[in-house]
Amino acid sequence: MSISPYFLDLRSAYQSEVDDLRFDSEGRDVLHQRLAGKRQEIGFLVQMMDISPEMVAVVFHQGFDFTGKAVMEQLLTHDADGFPAWSSLAGSFKLKPWAEDLAQIVLQAPGGDRFMTLTAGLEYMAGLPDSVAGSIVRIEDEDEDEDEDENEDGDAEGEEGLVIFEDDGEGEGSGDARARREAGADWLVQQGFDHKD
């Protein structure tokens, strides 16, 4: 199973967002309550779909029941500019009733179709077992290592495995990810959460 660098980058940000919401300062699992609160703010959150997609996509966490593995795995091979239409994923999953209501709101917003396709991909990856999710990254790194070994004499600094995360100036780069994290942190502070250092 191959996966695009775009989805790999957002998978990490999405998982971090879920992890940040999961526990309160006393270590209690409050994910359900926090997600319920965010879902009530969907009208505001749609404004952040382009800036911090992982912060908005998390409102759909555990809202998909996936049935079409092949279609979803094909989706994960796409980069940001090659997404299939939301309607093309029909039959690959079923939305829970509350998620269907949220999706109708999102789909009315500019870019909502593309965002829902992205969200489906993120949720599909979030549901993969850790052993499978971990092997996805390693497979991509191994492919990059083999390409580097064939085309170069080697890299003294050993950076071949990092090539998949480099910013080529197209799509999501480390600067964009940092901007998303900073915007997300600012929003959380406005909601009354402590600022993360």
Buried (B, 14 or more C-beta within 10 A) or exposed (E): EEBBBBBBBBBBBBBEBBEBBBEEEEEEEBBEEBBEEBBEEBEEBBEBBEBBBBBBBBBBBBBBEBEBEEBBBBBBBBEBEEBEEBEEBEEBBEBEEEBEEBBEEBBEBEBBBBBBBBBBBBBBBBBBEEEEBEBBBEEBBEEBBEEBEEEEEEBEEEEBBEBBBEBEEEBBBEEBBEEBBEBBBEBBEEEEBEEEE
